[in-house]
Amino acid sequence: MATRTPEQILAELQALVANQEITILKLSEPISTEIAQLKEQSQRTSDISSSSLDATTPASLEADLTHYRELFAKLRFSYVEQVTKEKFIRAIVGDPPLIVSPQENVDLEKQNLEAKATLKALKTEVADMVAVLEEKAKDLSKN
């Protein structure tokens, strides 16, 4: 195996990142290609319009919502992973290297537990609000 310098590795990584462009349109390609395939499969020779595939239904909206939730979860994970890697590398190569004491870890744990409890309470509150809004939407759609 040939040894490479950190500069060479960094240049290769930057070249890989530069070649891969991620956009919202590219993220939605699986959905749009599936719809296009469904339209092609259901082409009719009669005069009846095939506009039923264009109309949004609760089931299609649920599928889209699930799909986008998965995409954003993956995006969030990638972002957190990237930030963590950057912090780790900066801590290692920093001048002077960042050294954390055990007491600092304990203090951060306490802050982390408080923040988690607050976040959990807010998530519960939002989940309750979403349930109420969904119920209202169902009631309104019936009328």
C-alpha positions in Angstrom: 0.0 0.0 0.0 1.3 3.4 -0.9 1.3 5.9 1.9 -0.4 9.2 1.2 0.0 12.5 2.9 -2.9 14.1 4.7 -2.9 16.8 2.0 -3.4 14.2 -0.7 -6.2 12.5 1.2 -7.9 15.9 1.8 -7.6 16.8 -1.9 -9.2 13.4 -2.9 -12.1 13.9 -0.4 -12.7 17.4 -1.7 -12.7 16.1 -5.3 -15.3 13.5 -4.3 -17.5 16.1 -2.6 -17.2 18.4 -5.5 -18.4 15.7 -7.9 -21.5 14.8 -5.9 -24.2 17.5 -6.0 -27.2 16.9 -3.7 -30.3 19.0 -4.3 -33.9 18.8 -3.1 -34.9 17.8 -6.7 -32.5 14.9 -6.7 -33.7 13.8 -3.2 -37.3 13.7 -4.6 -36.4 11.6 -7.7 -37.6 8.3 -6.2 -41.1 9.6 -5.7 -41.3 11.4 -9.1 -39.9 8.4 -11.0 -42.4 6.1 -9.3 -45.3 8.4 -10.3 -44.0 8.6 -13.9 -43.8 4.8 -14.0 -47.3 4.5 -12.7 -48.6 7.0 -15.4 -46.8 5.0 -18.1 -48.3 1.7 -16.9 -51.8 3.1 -16.7 -52.0 4.8 -20.1 -55.5 4.3 -21.4 -56.7 4.3 -25.0 -60.1 5.5 -24.0 -61.3 9.1 -23.7 -61.4 8.8 -19.9 -58.8 11.1 -18.3 -56.0 9.6 -16.2 -56.0 12.5 -13.9 -56.6 10.3 -10.8 -52.8 9.9 -10.5 -52.3 13.7 -10.5 -54.8 14.2 -7.6 -53.3 14.0 -4.1 -55.0 11.5 -1.8 -54.5 11.1 1.9 -52.7 7.8 1.2 -50.3 9.5 -1.3 -49.7 12.4 1.2 -48.9 9.9 3.9 -46.5 8.1 1.7 -44.8 11.4 0.8 -44.6 12.4 4.4 -43.1 9.1 5.4 -40.6 9.3 2.5 -39.5 12.9 3.4 -39.3 12.0 7.1 -36.9 9.2 6.3 -34.9 11.5 4.0 -34.6 14.2 6.7 -33.7 11.7 9.3 -30.8 10.5 7.1 -29.8 14.1 6.4 -29.8 15.0 10.1 -27.7 11.9 10.9 -25.2 12.8 8.2 -25.0 16.3 9.4 -24.4 15.3 13.0 -21.9 12.7 11.9 -20.0 15.3 9.8 -20.0 17.9 12.6 -18.8 15.3 15.1 -15.9 14.3 12.8 -14.9 17.9 12.3 -14.9 18.6 16.0 -12.9 15.5 16.7 -10.3 16.3 14.1 -10.0 19.9 15.3 -9.6 18.7 18.9 -6.8 16.3 17.9 -4.9 18.6 15.6 -5.6 21.8 17.5 -2.7 23.7 18.9 -2.7 23.0 21.9 -4.9 19.9 21.8 -8.2 20.2 23.6 -8.1 18.3 26.9 -11.3 17.9 28.9 -11.3 17.2 32.6 -13.6 14.7 34.3 -15.4 17.5 36.1 -16.2 19.2 32.8 -17.7 15.9 31.6 -19.9 15.6 34.7 -21.1 19.2 34.2 -21.8 18.6 30.6 -23.8 15.5 31.5 -26.0 17.4 33.9 -26.6 20.1 31.2 -27.3 17.4 28.7 -29.9 15.7 30.9 -31.7 19.0 31.6 -31.7 19.8 27.9 -33.0 16.3 27.0 -35.8 16.6 29.6 -36.9 19.9 28.2 -36.7 18.6 24.6 -38.8 15.6 25.5 -41.5 17.8 27.1 -41.5 20.0 24.0 -41.8 17.0 21.7 -44.7 15.6 23.7 -46.4 19.0 23.6 -45.9 19.1 19.8 -47.1 15.5 19.3 -50.3 16.4 21.2 -50.9 19.5 19.1 -50.3 17.5 15.9 -52.8 14.9 17.1 -55.4 17.6 17.8 -54.8 19.3 14.4 -55.1 15.9 12.6 -58.4 15.3 14.3 -59.7 18.7 13.3 -58.5 18.2 9.7 -60.4 14.8 9.6 -63.5 16.5 11.0 -63.3 19.3 8.5 -62.7 17.0 5.6 -65.8 15.0 6.5 -68.0 18.2 6.4 
